[in-house]
């Protein structure tokens, strides 16, 4: 397996962070005002990216993909349940990202929603066929272009001195923190797919978490700034009004492709975890095709519920992995099922859904994961468990 450098890992997660979905999510913070909204974004990303780092380091040190590391806590067959759920959520993410990208591109250059879905889906297929470790100059050129174009977008938004008024419903500060945690959290079930190949496990994982955290915070701030300073939540419309033209189209398409590629690619890797007879590359192609078809056929305008569903499934799963790998130092991949951890996960899932109705200043993810880790430690002390 070809190893990836620290720089390559940073590039991968820069591309993941520059995302239209993150910009659009950022617009939801506008009712808090820029200072409180930005504070919620930063706190949420510190929490989310700390978990991102811990999850990624498990794969980096074990050399296993994300869903293979899950088997270390839930057993060979127990891990299949989460691998199947992960494939489904990644196909869903692929469809959502293509849908959002096509809508935005259509605002800049009206050519029909299905046309832009096919264009974006086709470019994602190109990225998949080239492969994550072979993108080379294509990835570097794309990232450089995205960086420059995003700087131009920042100048357009933040050079407006007038307050345009926030859009959307007001939310609590804790709810805003949770929404900021949600995006880094959505990457936890796949971050090890990329850190497992790192030449320098710790440095590459740290670079991935820091780069993604900074860029994602930047994207959230762009969305929030757009809603506050321009009174407009449609980023494509802002870019068109600012005269960015083709540059706007390039930002929208490139950012969608570089982010969505990781979802489709990891869907293939997770499928390999279900059965080694499946080809990860061709399963990724299938995920991209299904996502493209879904984006063309179904409306996907509000993803907030989807983000919270991902959190409720995968936050307790990762919490159990963190407890097992770092604190209890145990590996259950030799067995078929680990019933104890499956029961703890179910409790963590139910607790997350219940905590969604409680206004905690740090959001419900951190509280749920602390509860889940505590249950893992408590269960380990029960008679007979050490044996």
Buried (B, 14 or more C-beta within 10 A) or exposed (E): EEEBBBEBBBBBBBBBBBBBBBBBBBBBBBBBBBEEBBBBBBBBBBBBBBBBBBBBBBBBBBBBBBBBBBBBBBBBEBBBBBBBBBBEBBBBBBBBBBBBBBBBBBBBBEEEBBBBBBBBBEBBBBBBEBEBBEBEEEBEEBBEBBEEBBEBBBEBBBEBEEEBEBBEEEBBBBBBBBBBBBBBBBBBBBBBBBBBBBEBBBBBBBBBBBBBBBBBBBBBBBBBBBBBBBBBBBBBBBBBEBEBEEBBBBBBBBBBBBBBBBBBBBBBBBBBBBEEEBEBBEBBBBBBBBBBBBBBEEEBEEBEEBBBBBBBBBBBBBBBBBBBBEEBEBBBBEBEBBEBBBEBBEBBBEBBBEBBEEBBEBBBBBBBBEBBBEBBEEBBEEEEEEE
